[in-house]
Amino acid sequence: MSTYLDFVSKFGIGGAHPGGIPLTKEILNKEQISSHSSILDAGCGTGQTAAFLYINYGVNVTGLEINHDMVAKALERMASNQLPISIIQGSIENIPLSDNTFDFVLSESVLAFVNKPKALKEFNRVLNSGGRLIANEMTINQKLKPEEEEEVKQFYGIDSLLTEEEWIVLLKEAGFKEIVIYQADQSIFEENPMTEFNFSQNAGIELFQVMNQHANIILKYQGILSHRIIKCTK
Ligand SMILES: C[S@@+](CC[C@H](N)C(=O)[O-])C[C@H]1O[C@@H](n2cnc3c(N)ncnc32)[C@H](O)[C@@H]1O
């Protein structure tokens, strides 16, 4: 796991995606979600979005998460709020669920950290025919110099930094159509008033340094390192 993801999980950051829950709300309000819909929150973290989905739409929500600390924090949230949301530990690269299970797959700042072609094919597989993938993912506005790209990849523990056009190629290869990709109004620099923290007991002081490094990288690559909202249909 990357040091960055270690920081996110030990600090128990809820709403660990650009724009936070306010952007999630804005994006989902444009979708046809009913109380009969089933949604996979892929890489659900502490489960803030999964809980929001159940509370606001009454939908059937499943959260999938690879990190043990995150799974524990998501389970704790669902139990203490008596929310009927299943949290499953597993990888979005190899989803332990059947084909054609969900009307929606939501991925908020998760695809960036995995093997993207593999995960996108898995998202396509678990979606019902006509199901929708909604994602909010790291995207570059232009190519970085090789040493700069290496710095970003190393810090976040990611294997590639994609432009909008490169995302579209991968989405098509995974079988998606009606692809819409756009930049949200919220920038990654805007403060998210709904960010939560749920610290692990073993969250070391050195992780504050990681938080600073993250802020520095975002500032250093301002205008290049960005994010996009991706919407497409199976
Ligand atoms: C930046 S956080 C975003 C969490 C959550 N979606 C949110 O917006 O608050 C990225 C999350 O992806 C999870 N993750 C990374 N690789 C994963 C994988 N292969 N399968 C499932 N989850 C993964 C991490 O553990 C972490 O919780």
The ligand as an ORCA input file, in Angstrom:
! r2SCAN-3c Opt
* xyz 0 1
  C      -8.676      8.239     -1.628
  S      -9.521      6.957     -0.787
  C     -11.220      7.272     -1.226
  C     -12.182      6.576     -0.302
  C     -13.667      6.874     -0.530
  N     -14.100      6.494     -1.853
  C     -13.943      8.328     -0.260
  O     -14.205      9.062     -1.214
  O     -13.893      8.740      0.889
  C      -9.123      5.554     -1.770
  C      -9.705      4.277     -1.224
  O      -9.535      3.222     -2.163
  C      -9.220      2.037     -1.440
  N      -8.600      1.082     -2.368
  C      -7.361      1.142     -2.917
  N      -7.155      0.081     -3.718
  C      -8.295     -0.655     -3.700
  C      -8.712     -1.872     -4.313
  N      -7.893     -2.549     -5.139
  N      -9.947     -2.342     -4.065
  C     -10.785     -1.686     -3.212
  N     -10.447     -0.524     -2.592
  C      -9.225     -0.019     -2.831
  C      -8.289      2.545     -0.359
  O      -8.115      1.625      0.675
  C      -8.999      3.816      0.068
  O      -9.979      3.574      1.040
*
